[in-house]
Amino acid sequence: MVVALGKLTNLEGFVRQADNLRQQTLHQLHRILTVRQAARCFLVIGEYYGRLRALSSLWVSGPRE
């Protein structure tokens, strides 16, 4: 149980770091890109995440070996 809690704590730290990096990246994009480029970027990112969700659903519903 202690090992599982340690792994969960490590995972939580990793997720926090990833979210912090995501936020920093969004702030940098705001400074680097024009409004039109940023809008297009966010649309593409949204499509990408939609495709990842669809792929994840396929993996979850797929046959198990």
TIVO-2410 file (N, C-alpha, C; in nm, 3 decimals):
# residues 65
REC num residu      c1      c2      c3 atome chaine
REC   1      M   0.083  -0.120   0.000     N      A
REC   1      M   0.000   0.000   0.000    CA      A
REC   1      M   0.087   0.126   0.000     C      A
REC   2      V   0.195   0.122   0.075     N      A
REC   2      V   0.286   0.237   0.082    CA      A
REC   2      V   0.350   0.262  -0.055     C      A
REC   3      V   0.386   0.154  -0.123     N      A
REC   3      V   0.447   0.167  -0.256    CA      A
REC   3      V   0.347   0.230  -0.354     C      A
REC   4      A   0.222   0.185  -0.347     N      A
REC   4      A   0.119   0.240  -0.435    CA      A
REC   4      A   0.098   0.389  -0.409     C      A
REC   5      L   0.097   0.429  -0.283     N      A
REC   5      L   0.081   0.571  -0.251    CA      A
REC   5      L   0.199   0.653  -0.301     C      A
REC   6      G   0.319   0.595  -0.291     N      A
REC   6      G   0.437   0.664  -0.342    CA      A
REC   6      G   0.430   0.683  -0.493     C      A
REC   7      K   0.384   0.579  -0.563     N      A
REC   7      K   0.370   0.590  -0.709    CA      A
REC   7      K   0.264   0.692  -0.746     C      A
REC   8      L   0.156   0.694  -0.670     N      A
REC   8      L   0.049   0.790  -0.696    CA      A
REC   8      L   0.098   0.933  -0.673     C      A
REC   9      T   0.178   0.953  -0.570     N      A
REC   9      T   0.236   1.085  -0.542    CA      A
REC   9      T   0.328   1.128  -0.656     C      A
REC  10      N   0.410   1.035  -0.705     N      A
REC  10      N   0.498   1.065  -0.818    CA      A
REC  10      N   0.418   1.101  -0.943     C      A
REC  11      L   0.310   1.027  -0.967     N      A
REC  11      L   0.225   1.055  -1.083    CA      A
REC  11      L   0.160   1.192  -1.070     C      A
REC  12      E   0.116   1.226  -0.950     N      A
REC  12      E   0.056   1.358  -0.928    CA      A
REC  12      E   0.156   1.469  -0.957     C      A
REC  13      G   0.280   1.451  -0.914     N      A
REC  13      G   0.384   1.550  -0.941    CA      A
REC  13      G   0.410   1.565  -1.090     C      A
REC  14      F   0.412   1.452  -1.159     N      A
REC  14      F   0.433   1.454  -1.304    CA      A
REC  14      F   0.320   1.528  -1.375     C      A
REC  15      V   0.197   1.503  -1.334     N      A
REC  15      V   0.082   1.570  -1.395    CA      A
REC  15      V   0.087   1.720  -1.368     C      A
REC  16      R   0.126   1.758  -1.248     N      A
REC  16      R   0.138   1.901  -1.216    CA      A
REC  16      R   0.244   1.968  -1.302     C      A
REC  17      Q   0.359   1.901  -1.320     N      A
REC  17      Q   0.464   1.956  -1.404    CA      A
REC  17      Q   0.417   1.970  -1.549     C      A
REC  18      A   0.346   1.869  -1.598     N      A
REC  18      A   0.295   1.875  -1.736    CA      A
REC  18      A   0.196   1.990  -1.752     C      A
REC  19      D   0.110   2.010  -1.653     N      A
REC  19      D   0.013   2.119  -1.662    CA      A
REC  19      D   0.083   2.255  -1.657     C      A
REC  20      N   0.186   2.266  -1.573     N      A
REC  20      N   0.263   2.390  -1.566    CA      A
REC  20      N   0.331   2.419  -1.700     C      A
REC  21      L   0.388   2.316  -1.761     N      A
REC  21      L   0.452   2.332  -1.892    CA      A
REC  21      L   0.349   2.374  -1.997     C      A
REC  22      R   0.230   2.315  -1.992     N      A
REC  22      R   0.122   2.352  -2.085    CA      A
REC  22      R   0.087   2.499  -2.070     C      A
REC  23      Q   0.074   2.545  -1.946     N      A
REC  23      Q   0.039   2.686  -1.922    CA      A
REC  23      Q   0.150   2.779  -1.971     C      A
REC  24      Q   0.275   2.744  -1.945     N      A
REC  24      Q   0.386   2.827  -1.991    CA      A
REC  24      Q   0.390   2.834  -2.143     C      A
REC  25      T   0.363   2.721  -2.207     N      A
REC  25      T   0.363   2.716  -2.353    CA      A
REC  25      T   0.254   2.806  -2.410     C      A
REC  26      L   0.136   2.802  -2.351     N      A
REC  26      L   0.027   2.888  -2.398    CA      A
REC  26      L   0.062   3.036  -2.383     C      A
REC  27      H   0.126   3.071  -2.273     N      A
REC  27      H   0.167   3.211  -2.254    CA      A
REC  27      H   0.273   3.251  -2.357     C      A
REC  28      Q   0.365   3.161  -2.388     N      A
REC  28      Q   0.468   3.192  -2.488    CA      A
REC  28      Q   0.406   3.205  -2.627     C      A
REC  29      L   0.309   3.119  -2.659     N      A
REC  29      L   0.242   3.129  -2.788    CA      A
REC  29      L   0.175   3.265  -2.804     C      A
REC  30      H   0.118   3.314  -2.697     N      A
REC  30      H   0.052   3.445  -2.699    CA      A
REC  30      H   0.152   3.554  -2.737     C      A
REC  31      R   0.275   3.542  -2.689     N      A
REC  31      R   0.377   3.643  -2.717    CA      A
REC  31      R   0.437   3.628  -2.856     C      A
REC  32      I   0.445   3.505  -2.907     N      A
REC  32      I   0.517   3.479  -3.032    CA      A
REC  32      I   0.428   3.492  -3.155     C      A
REC  33      L   0.305   3.440  -3.147     N      A
REC  33      L   0.218   3.432  -3.264    CA      A
REC  33      L   0.127   3.553  -3.278     C      A
REC  34      T   0.085   3.578  -3.402     N      A
REC  34      T  -0.017   3.680  -3.424    CA      A
REC  34      T  -0.151   3.622  -3.378     C      A
REC  35      V  -0.252   3.707  -3.372     N      A
REC  35      V  -0.385   3.661  -3.329    CA      A
REC  35      V  -0.437   3.553  -3.424     C      A
REC  36      R  -0.421   3.574  -3.552     N      A
REC  36      R  -0.469   3.476  -3.651    CA      A
REC  36      R  -0.394   3.343  -3.637     C      A
REC  37      Q  -0.262   3.350  -3.619     N      A
REC  37      Q  -0.183   3.228  -3.603    CA      A
REC  37      Q  -0.221   3.154  -3.475     C      A
REC  38      A  -0.241   3.229  -3.368     N      A
REC  38      A  -0.279   3.166  -3.241    CA      A
REC  38      A  -0.416   3.099  -3.252     C      A
REC  39      A  -0.510   3.164  -3.319     N      A
REC  39      A  -0.643   3.105  -3.336    CA      A
REC  39      A  -0.634   2.975  -3.415     C      A
REC  40      R  -0.558   2.977  -3.522     N      A
REC  40      R  -0.540   2.855  -3.601    CA      A
REC  40      R  -0.471   2.746  -3.520     C      A
REC  41      C  -0.373   2.784  -3.442     N      A
REC  41      C  -0.301   2.690  -3.357    CA      A
REC  41      C  -0.396   2.623  -3.259     C      A
REC  42      F  -0.482   2.701  -3.194     N      A
REC  42      F  -0.575   2.645  -3.096    CA      A
REC  42      F  -0.679   2.555  -3.163     C      A
REC  43      L  -0.721   2.589  -3.284     N      A
REC  43      L  -0.813   2.501  -3.357    CA      A
REC  43      L  -0.747   2.366  -3.388     C      A
REC  44      V  -0.622   2.371  -3.432     N      A
REC  44      V  -0.550   2.248  -3.463    CA      A
REC  44      V  -0.527   2.165  -3.337     C      A
REC  45      I  -0.493   2.230  -3.227     N      A
REC  45      I  -0.474   2.158  -3.101    CA      A
REC  45      I  -0.605   2.092  -3.059     C      A
REC  46      G  -0.717   2.161  -3.074     N      A
REC  46      G  -0.847   2.104  -3.041    CA      A
REC  46      G  -0.878   1.981  -3.125     C      A
REC  47      E  -0.850   1.988  -3.255     N      A
REC  47      E  -0.871   1.873  -3.343    CA      A
REC  47      E  -0.782   1.757  -3.302     C      A
REC  48      Y  -0.657   1.788  -3.267     N      A
REC  48      Y  -0.562   1.685  -3.225    CA      A
REC  48      Y  -0.613   1.612  -3.100     C      A
REC  49      Y  -0.658   1.688  -3.001     N      A
REC  49      Y  -0.709   1.626  -2.879    CA      A
REC  49      Y  -0.835   1.545  -2.907     C      A
REC  50      G  -0.919   1.591  -2.998     N      A
REC  50      G  -1.037   1.514  -3.036    CA      A
REC  50      G  -0.999   1.380  -3.097     C      A
REC  51      R  -0.898   1.381  -3.182     N      A
REC  51      R  -0.851   1.256  -3.243    CA      A
REC  51      R  -0.788   1.165  -3.139     C      A
REC  52      L  -0.714   1.222  -3.044     N      A
REC  52      L  -0.657   1.139  -2.937    CA      A
REC  52      L  -0.767   1.073  -2.854     C      A
REC  53      R  -0.873   1.149  -2.823     N      A
REC  53      R  -0.985   1.091  -2.748    CA      A
REC  53      R  -1.051   0.978  -2.825     C      A
REC  54      A  -1.069   0.997  -2.956     N      A
REC  54      A  -1.130   0.893  -3.038    CA      A
REC  54      A  -1.042   0.769  -3.042     C      A
REC  55      L  -0.912   0.789  -3.057     N      A
REC  55      L  -0.818   0.677  -3.058    CA      A
REC  55      L  -0.819   0.604  -2.924     C      A
REC  56      S  -0.822   0.680  -2.817     N      A
REC  56      S  -0.827   0.620  -2.683    CA      A
REC  56      S  -0.953   0.536  -2.667     C      A
REC  57      S  -1.066   0.586  -2.715     N      A
REC  57      S  -1.191   0.510  -2.708    CA      A
REC  57      S  -1.181   0.379  -2.786     C      A
REC  58      L  -1.116   0.384  -2.902     N      A
REC  58      L  -1.098   0.262  -2.981    CA      A
REC  58      L  -1.012   0.161  -2.906     C      A
REC  59      W  -0.905   0.209  -2.843     N      A
REC  59      W  -0.818   0.118  -2.767    CA      A
REC  59      W  -0.892   0.055  -2.651     C      A
REC  60      V  -0.972   0.135  -2.582     N      A
REC  60      V  -1.045   0.085  -2.465    CA      A
REC  60      V  -1.149  -0.018  -2.507     C      A
REC  61      S  -1.218   0.006  -2.618     N      A
REC  61      S  -1.325  -0.083  -2.661    CA      A
REC  61      S  -1.275  -0.201  -2.745     C      A
REC  62      G  -1.148  -0.201  -2.779     N      A
REC  62      G  -1.093  -0.308  -2.863    CA      A
REC  62      G  -1.085  -0.441  -2.791     C      A
REC  63      P  -1.060  -0.548  -2.869     N      A
REC  63      P  -1.051  -0.682  -2.808    CA      A
REC  63      P  -0.927  -0.695  -2.720     C      A
REC  64      R  -0.942  -0.771  -2.614     N      A
REC  64      R  -0.830  -0.798  -2.522    CA      A
REC  64      R  -0.768  -0.933  -2.557     C      A
REC  65      E  -0.639  -0.941  -2.545     N      A
REC  65      E  -0.571  -1.069  -2.572    CA      A
REC  65      E  -0.541  -1.141  -2.444     C      A
***
